[in-house]
Amino acid sequence: MCAQHIENNETFYNVLLEGNKEFVARSLADDPQFFDKLAVQNPPVLWIGCADSRVPANQITNTKPGEIFVHRNIANMVIHTDMNMLSVLDYAVNVLHVKHVIVTGHYGCGGVIAAMGHQEFGLIDNWLRHIKDVYRVHAAELDAIEDEKKRTDRLVELNVIENVYNLCKTTIVQNAWKTGQPLSVHGWVYSIATGLINDLKVSTSNNDKMDDVFKFR
Ligand SMILES: [Zn+2]
């Protein structure tokens, strides 16, 4: 299935269904028990990533169905009033008992670029405002970067770091740590240009470095 084929095909919808048949045939050829093994899921990882179509969790980590529990939204945000994200996080931590939660951003993120500008986009401005809040917190560092691309790249990284921090602030993660459940949170940024992941090295498995006001005791 090449890009040209996709562009020329007015019924790309049907290409998806054909692709599904190919997926089933290939999976069963590799392992006749492939689908039987997926009767129960036991993923060790929750992925919180951007909805961007170029950043699919399984492909870029060379993993298979069943190995990563996934939540995606615009600009990989962890917003503490987002019932969707909280429900996914709660299920992942308290039912699936994942060992790792990874916030994965990506350089060139359209959501971050939009948040750095002044154009009004409509409803989404309310979502993007969380990224503007990240900019405000780190304005001194960001304003000192003259190159616009480098400044955008840094905001992508800082947005991931702040959302890792937001994860740590949730009662879901703090209660897991309180009860001794092994759980680490991490921040990564993916490069669409190279395909490589940049580990921001902000991994943590306790609330030692958290501002006191956010700690639940
Ligand atoms: Zn994005």
Boltz pocket constraint, residues with backbone or C-beta under 6 A from the ligand:
constraints:
  - pocket:
      binder: B
      contacts: [[A, 50], [A, 51], [A, 52], [A, 74], [A, 75], [A, 76], [A, 106], [A, 108], [A, 109], [A, 110], [A, 111], [A, 112]]
      max_distance: 6.0
